[in-house]
Amino acid sequence: MEQPKFEIQMLHDRVMIKLEQEAEERRSGSGIVIPATVKMANRLSWGEVCGVGTNVRSVKVGDKVLFNPEDQFEVEVHAQVYLVMRERDLHAVATQETDHGTGLYL
């Protein structure tokens, strides 16, 4: 017998984020190769918003957001790991609008 399918709807101020896959190695601004085995303390990550609760005001599904992946709740859906956090735990949103941004672009 086939299992019923359920749509996931986030509640309140919760945001579900799909982590971006990190490259196996990175390069510093001066071109030095940093191997994937090197972990940097307090490094923030980028991810894509996949779901938002009804009280979320600053981000929407599809936005690219900056956050601290440590101490967040993980959930696995169809072999994909997502993070669930409060909207207030997000640090930035990457947007094409330039009203009051940093002047930096991804």
N, C-alpha and C positions, 0 to 999 in steps of 0.2 A: 504494500500500500504506500502511495506517495505521501511524503510529508507536506503539510501546508506551508506556504511561503508567507513570511511576515515582513512588512516594510518597517525599517527602523526610523523612528521619529525622535529627535532629541528633545529633551524637556528643559524648561526654564532658561537658564543662562548657559547651558552646556553647548560645547562645540566639538564636533568629531573631525579629526584631522588625519589625513593620509600623509605619512612621512615621505619626503623625497628621498630617493636612493642616493646615498653618498657615494661619490667617486672612490675608487679603490685607493687612489693617491691624489694629493692636492699639491698645488704650487703656491709658494708665497709670492708676494708682490714683486720680489726681486728675482723670481724664477727658481728658487730652491725647491726641490721635490721633497714633499713630506709624505712618508709612507702611510698606508692605511692603518698600520699597527700602532701609530702614535695617536694617543687619545689626548685631546686638549680639554683641560678643566673649564667648566662653566661655559662651554661653547653652545650658542643658540643654534637652532635648526629652522629650516624653512619647510613648510608643508602646505598641502592644499585642503581647504575646508570642504568637507563632504556632507556635513549636516549641521544645522543650527537649531537651537531651541526657540520658543516663541518670544522670550525676553531678550534675545541677542539683538543689539542695535547697530554695531559698528562693522560687522562682517557678514558676508553672504556666501552661499555655496559657490565654489569655483575660485574664491579669493585665495591668494598666496599670502601666508602669514608667518611671522617670526615668533618663536617661542622657545622655552627651555624644556627639552624633552625629558629631563630628569624628574623623578617623583611625580609622573603623570600616570593616569590609569590607561592600561592597554586593553584592547579587545581585538579578537581575531574573528573576521567574517570572511568565509570562503578563502581561507589560506592567506588573507591579506591582513596585516596588523594596522590598526588605527589607534590613535590616542584620543582620549576624552578628557576635556578640561573645561574650566570656566572661562568665559569670555575675558574676564579681567586678568587672566594669566597670559594673554597674548601681548606681545611687545610692539608689533608693527604689522601693517598691511601693505603689500605691494600693489600699487594701483597705477593706471595710466593717467589719472587725473593729476594735475600739478598745482592745485590751489594752495596747499600749505605743507608740501612734502620737504624732504631733506635735500633735494637736488641730485640725489644719487639714483641710479637706475640699475636694474638687474639685467 
